[in-house]
Amino acid sequence: MALAEARYYAQHQALVNHLLANVPNRPGAGDSSQPVSAWLQTLFSDTLPDSLGLRIDTLERHTKTPLLEIRANGSVDPTRALRTEVSPLDHHWILTTVPSPKGLEDVARAASQTVWLAGFALSVFAASLALLLNRRLHLQTLHIRGLEQREIGADHQIANFQVEKSILRQALNDSEQRSRDLVALSGAVIWELDENGRIGFVSTQIAELLDRAPADLVGQPLEELVAPAFQDNFRRALAAARNDSSIERIDLPLLHRDQEAEVPVVLRVRALKDPVHGLSGFRVSTLQRMTL
């Protein structure tokens, strides 16, 4: 609207300048054989924009008849009319321009349509953007909820694993304690030998049986604790256990710490094997044999 009004003012001023620039150089132009109204009609017939109406009145006589009137028939709206007083060759005239019915209204209507279209396009764009952002937010929310559910499931699974681990550890501890109790109650000495017959472990009952500390026997061949006369029998028992995968029983004496006393025992041997390495060692139990 402001642009249309500025154009309107510029067109009015251009008509004023056009009139003043084309005034005849001789005085009394209005009294010549050519009437002033005809001269003005000729002057503005080709230069007046279609969007404007023009009216020129004289101030020298009291008459309501204008000197020139083009597309300005009827009363002039003072709120839209532009008036400029001009004095060509000592004449006092009033040049008035008014916008045509399709002037400012058409421009305002076009501007209104542009604003509506721009507003509609902006609304569509904003709605589409909001829909897209809401969709992304919804998808992210679903993803976060899925991760939270997975975390909860993982926490439950870890808790279950911890419970199972505690149960298994307790069962293992109970089993170990049970084995130690059984060994202690049976009075037998338990040995673990490697594949060459060297002692890797011996239970504490050995201290009562042979008066030897378990730590002193680790790494020593068990055969050295067997009385020399029975060492061949001991080697054959190991070979039989290795070949038959059975428990071999043999009665023989073990040497006491003082190397003079012999302790008769019942010795049982079982070979330890696994599918990958084969023979890995022997497990031996010795129980003192009571002699009559």
ABEGO torsion letter per residue (X at the ends): XAAAAAAAAAAAAAAAAAAAAABBABBGAAABABBAAAAAAAAAAAABBAABBBBBBBAABBBABBABBBGABEBBBAAABBBBBBBBGGBBBBBBBBBBAABAAAAAAAAAAAAAAAAAAAAAAAAAAAAAAAAAAAAAAAAAAAAAAAAAAAAAAAAAAAAAAAAAAAAAAAAAAAAAAAAAAAGBBBBBBBAAGBBABBBAAAAAAAGBBAAAABGBBAAAABBAAAAAAAAAAAAAAAAAGBBBBBBBBBBBAAGABBBBBBBBBBBBBBAAAEBAEBBBBBBBBBBX
